[in-house]
Amino acid sequence: MEGRKLIVAGEFYTSKEPYLAQIAARGLQNEVILHDRFIPDAEVKYYFSAADCVVQPYKTATQSGVTQIAYQFCTPMIVTAVGGLAEIVPDGRVGYVCPPTVEAVADAIARIYEPGVLERFRENCVEERKRFSWAEMCDRIEELYEKVK
């Protein structure tokens, strides 16, 4: 995909050397921007604002705070079908949910760049993110309170 960049942001929890070797072996040093450090809250906005989409290629997970942040920036997402990620990213509405394989993630990335997809997903994020608002959370707490009192 000519002219595109991959930003990898955040700390590595395993050795980064195998990834650096893959980048070098494929000659991708100019296409991959690596910010392998803790990203302070004050800088998070720059990453989400620069991104066409957020890819969360987890092999295992329960949830991810990255998803809610992406919603706040109306940034479409690609997540793997692990843990509860599929519950918070409706497939085909604000992004794609795919199996946790290299091929499936690559296919989802290609599909998200089809004409009109990113724009549609961004528009849908405006509505979907309301599920995670403070007002919605307070409404659910009040509902629970009414059931248990």
N, C-alpha and C positions, 0 to 999 in steps of 0.2 A: 504494500500500500504506500505508494510514493507520496512523499510530503507529510507523512504522519509521524508523530513521535509517541513513544511510550514513556510515561513518567511512572517510575516505581518509587513510591514515597513511604517511608516508615522504617522502623527498625527490623533487622533480620533476627529471627529467633533461632536460626541455625546458621551454619557457616555460609557466607556469601560467595566463597570461591567457586563452587560449581556453577553458579549463575553467571559470574563474571567470565568464566571459561566458555560457557555457551554463547554469551554475547560476543566475545572475541572470535570464537570459531565460526560464527555466522556473519562476522563483519558488521555488527550492528552498533558499534560504539557511537556512531553519530545519530542513531535513531532512538537509543535508550538513554533517558535522563534518569540517573540514579541518585536519589536523596535518601540514603540509608542511615537515617538518624531519627530520633524522636522528633515529631513535628509539633511544635507548641501551638496551643489554641489560637493564638494571634495570627499564625501563618496558614492555618487550615483553609481559610477562604480562598487563598491564592491557588491552591491545588484544585479545589472543586470548581472554581471559576475558569480555570484553564482547560479543564477536561471536557471532551465530548461526551464521555461516558466513564463510569467506574466499573472496573472488572474485579470481582471478588472470587477468585478461583480456588476457594477452600476445598481441601480434601475432607476435612472434618471441621465442624463448628456447631455451636448451639445457636447463637445470634451474632450480630455484628453492629456495633455503634456506627460504623461507616455508612450503613444503609440509611439510617435516620438523617445523618448529615447530608448525604446525597439528596434526599428528599428536600431538605431545606434550601438547597441550591438548584433544585429542579434538574438534577443531573441524572440521566438515564443510567440504568444498572444492568450488569450481567452478573448473575450469581449462580453458584452451583447448588444443586438440589441436596443440600446437607443441612442437618439441624432444622431450625425454623426459618431459614432464609426464604424458602419458597412461600411461606405464609405472609411475609411482609413485602415481597416483590411479586405482584401479580404478573404471571408470564404473559407477554404480549401486550401489556398495558403500559408499564413504566420501564420495561426492560425485558430481559429474557432469563429464564431459569433453565439450566442445562445440566446434564450429568457431569460429574467431576472428572472429565477426561480432557486431554489436550485437544482432541479432535472436536469435541462438543463445544468447548470454549472458543476455539478458533472459528467454528461455524457461526456461533452466536455473534462474535465480533464482526464477521463478514455481513451477517444479516442486519445488524444494527446500523450499518452504513448504507443500506439500500435507500433509495430516494424516499424522503418524507418520514422515515422511521424515527430518527432522532427528534425531529420537531414534534411529532405526535406524542412520543413518550414524554417529552418535556412538558407539553400541555397537560397530559394526564397526571403528571407529578403534582400539579397545583391542587387537584382534587384529592388524590390519594394521600398526600401528606397530612391532610386534615385528620386522618385516623390517629396521628401521633401528636396532635396539638395538646396544649395544657387544658383547653376547654373540653376536649373529648375525654381526656383522662379524668377530669373532675366529674364529668357526667357519668362515667363508668363507676367511679368511687361512690357517687350518690346512689346509683342503682344498687350497688352491692350493699350499701348501708341500709337502704329501704328493705332489702330482702332479709337481712340478718337482725334487724332491730326488733 
